[in-house]
Amino acid sequence: MGALRTPREKWVEEGLRALAAGGPDAVRVEALAKALGVTKGGFYGYFANRRALLDAMLDAWERECVDDVLDRVEREGGDPREKVRLAGRLTFSGDRLLPIDLAVRDWARRDEAVAERLRRVDNRRMQLARDAISTFCSDPDEVEARSLLAFCMAIGSHFLAADHPDRSRPEVMTRAADLILGL
């Protein structure tokens, strides 16, 4: 009986973990093999080289943070404002997608191909916000401004170290979202 191969998805997932923890330079075949408890030989059964793995990781990230999020938002339904909130919660909170998203953003500053992929992802996310906000706001300029504010808040809040006197960060974030969503 032959040895079981480490599934391709495990390599991609371990690569995404390494990316989130240390950026693209942390995604090394030897380190991934060690983390998976296998030899690096199995890697080459799935990927021609490290670049192929990085591309597969970006494919998986895009699918999970856009396609899967949008599918879940549509499945769960609700009013447009709740759809925007759910998409934000799924993408920009928690231990799974947020660290990967922030690592991809940092990587995109140095790699034009990654920057183009990020632009495509962000455009799809912005369109969700535009579609939802346009259901209660008819001014296209205001729709665009609110969509941008929502997106900047979702991403930028992770870089802001400011305190909010007499308020918690979640209270301020909720109020800001209410203002953006016209509540």
CYANA upper distance limits for C-alpha pairs under 8 A (distance plus 0.5 A):
  5 ARG  CA     42 GLY  CA      7.17
  6 THR  CA     10 LYS  CA      7.17
  6 THR  CA     11 TRP  CA      8.10
  6 THR  CA     38 VAL  CA      8.19
  6 THR  CA     42 GLY  CA      7.44
  7 PRO  CA     11 TRP  CA      7.52
  8 ARG  CA     12 VAL  CA      6.97
  8 ARG  CA     43 PHE  CA      8.44
  8 ARG  CA     46 TYR  CA      6.73
  9 GLU  CA     13 GLU  CA      6.46
 10 LYS  CA     14 GLU  CA      6.49
 10 LYS  CA     36 LEU  CA      8.40
 11 TRP  CA     15 GLY  CA      6.52
 11 TRP  CA     32 LEU  CA      7.59
 11 TRP  CA     36 LEU  CA      8.41
 11 TRP  CA     43 PHE  CA      7.91
 11 TRP  CA     53 LEU  CA      8.48
 12 VAL  CA     16 LEU  CA      6.71
 12 VAL  CA     53 LEU  CA      7.26
 12 VAL  CA     56 ALA  CA      7.19
 12 VAL  CA     57 MET  CA      5.92
 12 VAL  CA     60 ALA  CA      8.19
 13 GLU  CA     17 ARG  CA      6.79
 13 GLU  CA     57 MET  CA      8.02
 14 GLU  CA     18 ALA  CA      6.70
 14 GLU  CA     32 LEU  CA      6.78
 14 GLU  CA     35 ALA  CA      8.13
 14 GLU  CA     36 LEU  CA      8.02
 15 GLY  CA     19 LEU  CA      6.56
 15 GLY  CA     27 VAL  CA      6.18
 15 GLY  CA     32 LEU  CA      7.21
 15 GLY  CA     53 LEU  CA      8.27
 15 GLY  CA     54 LEU  CA      8.23
 15 GLY  CA     57 MET  CA      7.29
 16 LEU  CA     20 ALA  CA      6.61
 16 LEU  CA     57 MET  CA      6.75
 16 LEU  CA     61 TRP  CA      8.49
 16 LEU  CA    100 ILE  CA      7.17
 17 ARG  CA     21 ALA  CA      6.69
 17 ARG  CA    100 ILE  CA      8.08
 18 ALA  CA     22 GLY  CA      6.37
 18 ALA  CA     23 GLY  CA      7.43
 18 ALA  CA     24 PRO  CA      8.23
 18 ALA  CA     26 ALA  CA      6.16
 18 ALA  CA     27 VAL  CA      6.10
 18 ALA  CA     32 LEU  CA      8.36
 19 LEU  CA     23 GLY  CA      4.80
 19 LEU  CA     24 PRO  CA      5.74
 19 LEU  CA     25 ASP  CA      8.22
 19 LEU  CA     26 ALA  CA      6.65
 19 LEU  CA     27 VAL  CA      6.54
 19 LEU  CA    100 ILE  CA      7.18
 19 LEU  CA    103 ALA  CA      6.90
 19 LEU  CA    104 VAL  CA      8.47
 20 ALA  CA     99 PRO  CA      5.56
 20 ALA  CA    100 ILE  CA      5.11
 20 ALA  CA    101 ASP  CA      8.39
 20 ALA  CA    102 LEU  CA      8.07
 20 ALA  CA    103 ALA  CA      5.92
 21 ALA  CA     26 ALA  CA      8.20
 21 ALA  CA     99 PRO  CA      8.10
 22 GLY  CA     26 ALA  CA      5.62
 22 GLY  CA     27 VAL  CA      8.48
 22 GLY  CA    103 ALA  CA      8.41
 23 GLY  CA     27 VAL  CA      7.83
 23 GLY  CA    103 ALA  CA      6.19
 23 GLY  CA    104 VAL  CA      8.29
 23 GLY  CA    106 ASP  CA      8.30
 23 GLY  CA    107 TRP  CA      7.38
 24 PRO  CA    103 ALA  CA      8.48
 24 PRO  CA    107 TRP  CA      7.29
 27 VAL  CA     31 ALA  CA      7.87
 27 VAL  CA     32 LEU  CA      7.60
 28 ARG  CA     32 LEU  CA      6.62
 28 ARG  CA     50 ARG  CA      7.97
 29 VAL  CA     33 ALA  CA      6.58
 29 VAL  CA     40 LYS  CA      6.87
 29 VAL  CA     43 PHE  CA      7.93
 29 VAL  CA     50 ARG  CA      7.50
 30 GLU  CA     34 LYS  CA      6.73
 30 GLU  CA     39 THR  CA      8.38
 30 GLU  CA     40 LYS  CA      6.49
 31 ALA  CA     35 ALA  CA      6.67
 32 LEU  CA     36 LEU  CA      6.61
 32 LEU  CA     40 LYS  CA      8.50
 33 ALA  CA     37 GLY  CA      6.46
 33 ALA  CA     38 VAL  CA      5.60
 33 ALA  CA     39 THR  CA      6.01
 33 ALA  CA     40 LYS  CA      5.72
 33 ALA  CA     43 PHE  CA      8.38
 34 LYS  CA     38 VAL  CA      6.62
 34 LYS  CA     39 THR  CA      7.64
 38 VAL  CA     42 GLY  CA      8.30
 40 LYS  CA     44 TYR  CA      8.01
 41 GLY  CA     45 GLY  CA      7.94
 42 GLY  CA     46 TYR  CA      7.90
 43 PHE  CA     47 PHE  CA      6.62
 44 TYR  CA     48 ALA  CA      6.31
 44 TYR  CA     49 ASN  CA      7.56
 47 PHE  CA     52 ALA  CA      6.13
 47 PHE  CA     53 LEU  CA      6.54
 48 ALA  CA     52 ALA  CA      6.67
 49 ASN  CA     53 LEU  CA      7.28
 50 ARG  CA     54 LEU  CA      6.78
 51 ARG  CA     55 ASP  CA      6.68
 52 ALA  CA     56 ALA  CA      6.69
 53 LEU  CA     57 MET  CA      6.58
 54 LEU  CA     58 LEU  CA      6.76
 55 ASP  CA     59 ASP  CA      6.67
 56 ALA  CA     60 ALA  CA      6.67
 57 MET  CA     61 TRP  CA      6.60
 58 LEU  CA     62 GLU  CA      6.52
 59 ASP  CA     63 ARG  CA      6.60
 60 ALA  CA     64 GLU  CA      6.55
 61 TRP  CA     65 CYS  CA      6.37
 61 TRP  CA     97 LEU  CA      8.47
 61 TRP  CA    100 ILE  CA      8.13
 62 GLU  CA     66 VAL  CA      6.19
 62 GLU  CA     67 ASP  CA      7.69
 62 GLU  CA    121 VAL  CA      7.19
 63 ARG  CA     67 ASP  CA      5.42
 63 ARG  CA     68 ASP  CA      6.63
 64 GLU  CA     68 ASP  CA      5.37
 64 GLU  CA     69 VAL  CA      7.11
 65 CYS  CA     69 VAL  CA      6.19
 65 CYS  CA     91 THR  CA      6.57
 65 CYS  CA     97 LEU  CA      7.34
 66 VAL  CA     70 LEU  CA      6.38
 66 VAL  CA    121 VAL  CA      7.31
 66 VAL  CA    124 ARG  CA      7.88
 66 VAL  CA    125 ARG  CA      7.60
 67 ASP  CA     71 ASP  CA      6.54
 68 ASP  CA     72 ARG  CA      6.66
 69 VAL  CA     73 VAL  CA      6.60
 69 VAL  CA     87 ALA  CA      6.69
 69 VAL  CA     90 LEU  CA      7.19
 69 VAL  CA     91 THR  CA      7.88
 70 LEU  CA     74 GLU  CA      6.68
 70 LEU  CA     87 ALA  CA      7.65
 71 ASP  CA     75 ARG  CA      6.59
 72 ARG  CA     76 GLU  CA      6.52
 73 VAL  CA     77 GLY  CA      6.57
 73 VAL  CA     83 LYS  CA      6.28
 73 VAL  CA     86 LEU  CA      7.18
 73 VAL  CA     87 ALA  CA      6.97
 74 GLU  CA     83 LYS  CA      8.30
 77 GLY  CA     83 LYS  CA      7.46
 78 GLY  CA     82 GLU  CA      6.54
 78 GLY  CA     83 LYS  CA      6.85
 79 ASP  CA     83 LYS  CA      6.87
 80 PRO  CA     84 VAL  CA      6.91
 80 PRO  CA    132 ALA  CA      5.19
 80 PRO  CA    133 ILE  CA      7.76
 80 PRO  CA    135 THR  CA      7.70
 81 ARG  CA     85 ARG  CA      6.87
 81 ARG  CA    132 ALA  CA      6.76
 81 ARG  CA    133 ILE  CA      7.72
 81 ARG  CA    181 LEU  CA      6.93
 82 GLU  CA     86 LEU  CA      6.50
 83 LYS  CA     87 ALA  CA      6.62
 83 LYS  CA    132 ALA  CA      8.04
 84 VAL  CA     88 GLY  CA      6.70
 84 VAL  CA    128 LEU  CA      7.60
 84 VAL  CA    129 ALA  CA      6.56
 84 VAL  CA    132 ALA  CA      7.28
 85 ARG  CA     89 ARG  CA      6.65
 86 LEU  CA     90 LEU  CA      6.57
 87 ALA  CA     91 THR  CA      6.60
 88 GLY  CA     92 PHE  CA      6.01
 88 GLY  CA     93 SER  CA      7.89
 88 GLY  CA    154 ALA  CA      7.34
 89 ARG  CA     93 SER  CA      5.79
 89 ARG  CA     94 GLY  CA      8.37
 90 LEU  CA     94 GLY  CA      8.18
 90 LEU  CA     97 LEU  CA      8.22
 91 THR  CA     97 LEU  CA      6.24
 91 THR  CA     98 LEU  CA      6.68
 92 PHE  CA     97 LEU  CA      7.30
 92 PHE  CA     98 LEU  CA      5.41
 92 PHE  CA    101 ASP  CA      8.46
 92 PHE  CA    154 ALA  CA      6.82
 92 PHE  CA    155 ILE  CA      7.52
 93 SER  CA     97 LEU  CA      7.97
 93 SER  CA     98 LEU  CA      6.33
 94 GLY  CA     98 LEU  CA      6.90
 95 ASP  CA     99 PRO  CA      7.15
 96 ARG  CA    100 ILE  CA      7.65
 97 LEU  CA    101 ASP  CA      6.45
 98 LEU  CA    102 LEU  CA      6.62
 99 PRO  CA    103 ALA  CA      6.64
100 ILE  CA    104 VAL  CA      6.62
101 ASP  CA    105 ARG  CA      6.73
102 LEU  CA    106 ASP  CA      6.82
103 ALA  CA    107 TRP  CA      6.59
104 VAL  CA    108 ALA  CA      6.47
104 VAL  CA    114 VAL  CA      7.93
104 VAL  CA    118 LEU  CA      7.99
105 ARG  CA    109 ARG  CA      7.28
105 ARG  CA    115 ALA  CA      8.20
105 ARG  CA    118 LEU  CA      7.64
106 ASP  CA    110 ARG  CA      8.08
107 TRP  CA    111 ASP  CA      6.81
107 TRP  CA    114 VAL  CA      7.46
107 TRP  CA    115 ALA  CA      8.35
108 ALA  CA    112 GLU  CA      6.91
108 ALA  CA    113 ALA  CA      8.11
108 ALA  CA    114 VAL  CA      5.37
108 ALA  CA    115 ALA  CA      4.73
108 ALA  CA    116 GLU  CA      8.45
108 ALA  CA    118 LEU  CA      7.59
109 ARG  CA    115 ALA  CA      7.24
111 ASP  CA    115 ALA  CA      6.66
112 GLU  CA    116 GLU  CA      6.63
113 ALA  CA    117 ARG  CA      6.89
114 VAL  CA    118 LEU  CA      6.60
115 ALA  CA    119 ARG  CA      6.59
116 GLU  CA    120 ARG  CA      6.84
117 ARG  CA    121 VAL  CA      6.81
118 LEU  CA    122 ASP  CA      6.47
119 ARG  CA    123 ASN  CA      6.47
120 ARG  CA    124 ARG  CA      6.87
121 VAL  CA    125 ARG  CA      6.80
122 ASP  CA    126 MET  CA      6.45
123 ASN  CA    127 GLN  CA      6.60
124 ARG  CA    128 LEU  CA      7.06
125 ARG  CA    129 ALA  CA      7.17
126 MET  CA    130 ARG  CA      6.64
126 MET  CA    147 SER  CA      6.86
126 MET  CA    148 LEU  CA      7.91
126 MET  CA    151 PHE  CA      7.67
127 GLN  CA    131 ASP  CA      6.47
128 LEU  CA    132 ALA  CA      6.73
129 ALA  CA    133 ILE  CA      6.46
129 ALA  CA    147 SER  CA      5.84
129 ALA  CA    150 ALA  CA      8.27
130 ARG  CA    134 SER  CA      6.35
130 ARG  CA    143 VAL  CA      6.50
130 ARG  CA    144 GLU  CA      7.04
130 ARG  CA    147 SER  CA      6.24
131 ASP  CA    135 THR  CA      7.32
132 ALA  CA    136 PHE  CA      8.26
133 ILE  CA    137 CYS  CA      6.46
133 ILE  CA    143 VAL  CA      6.45
133 ILE  CA    146 ARG  CA      8.02
133 ILE  CA    147 SER  CA      7.77
133 ILE  CA    181 LEU  CA      7.27
134 SER  CA    138 SER  CA      6.34
134 SER  CA    139 ASP  CA      8.39
134 SER  CA    140 PRO  CA      8.13
134 SER  CA    143 VAL  CA      6.43
136 PHE  CA    182 GLY  CA      8.44
137 CYS  CA    142 GLU  CA      7.81
137 CYS  CA    143 VAL  CA      6.86
138 SER  CA    142 GLU  CA      8.42
138 SER  CA    143 VAL  CA      7.84
139 ASP  CA    143 VAL  CA      6.68
140 PRO  CA    144 GLU  CA      6.68
141 ASP  CA    145 ALA  CA      6.67
142 GLU  CA    146 ARG  CA      6.45
143 VAL  CA    147 SER  CA      6.54
144 GLU  CA    148 LEU  CA      6.63
145 ALA  CA    149 LEU  CA      6.63
146 ARG  CA    150 ALA  CA      6.56
146 ARG  CA    180 ILE  CA      6.04
146 ARG  CA    181 LEU  CA      8.05
147 SER  CA    151 PHE  CA      6.72
147 SER  CA    180 ILE  CA      8.42
148 LEU  CA    152 CYS  CA      6.48
149 LEU  CA    153 MET  CA      6.45
149 LEU  CA    180 ILE  CA      7.59
150 ALA  CA    154 ALA  CA      6.70
150 ALA  CA    177 ALA  CA      7.46
150 ALA  CA    180 ILE  CA      6.99
151 PHE  CA    155 ILE  CA      6.81
152 CYS  CA    156 GLY  CA      5.86
152 CYS  CA    157 SER  CA      8.30
153 MET  CA    157 SER  CA      6.00
154 ALA  CA    158 HIS  CA      8.11
155 ILE  CA    159 PHE  CA      8.15
156 GLY  CA    160 LEU  CA      6.93
163 ASP  CA    169 ARG  CA      8.23
164 HIS  CA    168 SER  CA      6.89
164 HIS  CA    169 ARG  CA      7.20
164 HIS  CA    172 VAL  CA      8.08
167 ARG  CA    171 GLU  CA      6.78
167 ARG  CA    172 VAL  CA      7.23
168 SER  CA    172 VAL  CA      6.92
169 ARG  CA    173 MET  CA      6.55
170 PRO  CA    174 THR  CA      6.49
171 GLU  CA    175 ARG  CA      6.74
172 VAL  CA    176 ALA  CA      6.57
173 MET  CA    177 ALA  CA      6.60
174 THR  CA    178 ASP  CA      6.66
175 ARG  CA    179 LEU  CA      6.78
176 ALA  CA    180 ILE  CA      6.78
177 ALA  CA    181 LEU  CA      6.46
178 ASP  CA    182 GLY  CA      6.47
178 ASP  CA    183 LEU  CA      5.34
179 LEU  CA    183 LEU  CA      6.41
